[in-house]
């Protein structure tokens, strides 16, 4: 992760109360092991909830690294969005993620309990 994104990522994490922009599950910024213990999951499972900086408008489309263009997203949501050949806009992708969550088809069943710890 670019060091120039560290501050906007941290600020987005704080503003979003430690929740992923897309799936609204808790994410971690600096302490994977502590997060894993707190949520009774393995360190490998915790990795998918690592906080990443997500650009609302991609840099390749003229988006900047300014705070107003950065949200905090879990690694899984961020990577899954960018695996799509033509990623949908963030608001559309967020709706997709929320629909999948309601069906229990986004994160593995073993991780569905995470929101209960907030």
WODAUR-V762701 format. One record per pair of residues at least 12 apart in sequence whose ideal C-beta (glycine too) atoms are under 6 Angstrom apart, sorted by the first residue. I is the first residue (numbers start at 0). GAP is how many residues later the second one is. If there is no record, write none. Layout:
BEGIN
i:I gap:GAP
i:I gap:GAP
END
This chain:
BEGIN
i:3 gap:61
i:4 gap:48
i:7 gap:45
i:7 gap:59
i:7 gap:62
i:8 gap:44
i:10 gap:56
i:11 gap:58
i:11 gap:59
i:11 gap:60
i:12 gap:16
i:12 gap:38
i:12 gap:59
i:15 gap:56
i:19 gap:53
i:19 gap:54
i:19 gap:57
i:20 gap:50
i:20 gap:52
i:21 gap:51
i:21 gap:55
i:21 gap:72
i:21 gap:75
i:22 gap:54
i:22 gap:74
i:24 gap:89
i:25 gap:88
i:26 gap:22
i:26 gap:24
i:26 gap:47
i:27 gap:21
i:28 gap:22
i:31 gap:14
i:38 gap:75
i:38 gap:78
i:47 gap:27
i:47 gap:28
i:48 gap:25
i:49 gap:25
i:50 gap:21
i:51 gap:21
i:51 gap:23
i:51 gap:26
i:52 gap:17
i:53 gap:17
i:53 gap:19
i:53 gap:24
i:54 gap:14
i:55 gap:13
i:55 gap:34
i:56 gap:12
i:80 gap:12
END
